[in-house]
Amino acid sequence: MKKFFGKIKKWFVDHKPTKRRLIQVYTALLYNANIKGFFNGEIYKGASKNACVPGLNCYSCPGAVGSCPLGALQNALSASKTRAPAYIFGIIILFGLLLGRTICGFLCPVGLGQELLYKIKTPKAKKSKVTRVFSYLKYVVLIVFVVIIPLTLTIPGFCEYICPAGTFEGGLGLLSNSANEDLLSILGPLFTWKFAVLVAVIVLSIFFFRFFCRFLCPLGALYGFFSKIALLGIKLDKNKCTDCGLCIGVCKMDVKKVGDHECISCGECISVCPAKAISWKGSSLLVRPNDADMPATTEIKPLAGMLKRKEPIEEEETALAQSVNEMNGEDASNE
């Protein structure tokens, strides 16, 4: 019995969630804190909906307490003929300057869902030059569906035709509630298309790490522009770097170097760097620095020196005492 409980304890220790995973879970719960909406099937329209959350989370999700920055940007561009979308541009720039793609790695529920799907035991597609080329597809999606279509057709193109988060959280989240049965009668080919996109993203995310983030997400493309100048993220000390390539090898994203526009700042590369050249950038009050980068305390050095010198000093004192005794013995014999 003791051995049985020991195995259970070992399993929980081996599968204990990381701090990043806990932050992802807490963020998803915080974004969708309107628990009441899941029961009554209604979209929350309180004052907090005027503010945007950093990650991708559909406005129409019954539990959503904030707006999606991507949806707000498309709506602002659609209405830009009558008012300037300064507010949403300012919010996205602020998020980008502060966090960059750290948002993708820590504060996006869609990223969390994909990482959990990738844990399903199946053969995995490895990253390559082909996946690196396809990673630029999200910039095409950004230009066409987030900018051009809203400006020309006054339609939130990405939300209308692609967004799997909107289909899952908003569409299925509302339709699964019996209070919204009347909505089933108005579903058409567009919903069928979006449901097919959702299923494709779910299936491909099992084989490709963060499939949607790497190849389709325009919000990640936006935040990628701020990777080099964001306050928080990953940084590389080129003076320490030995170009061993271990960091690029362990990274599942299509990065060319640490901290580039594809890096989601998950931090997995920090522990594998033998030269300790990779670390977190940002305020030391928010992020714990590498142990190798922490300065040694000045009070320890003299004490360490004294401890190291202890044994040699004792040996010198013993040798000196023996010499004195020998000299005293010789003097006594001469007398």
Summary of the structure (lengths in Angstrom):
residues: 335
radius of gyration: 29.4
end to end distance: 82.6
largest distance: 125.0
contacts: 962
relative contact order: 0.10
helix: 59%
strand: 3%
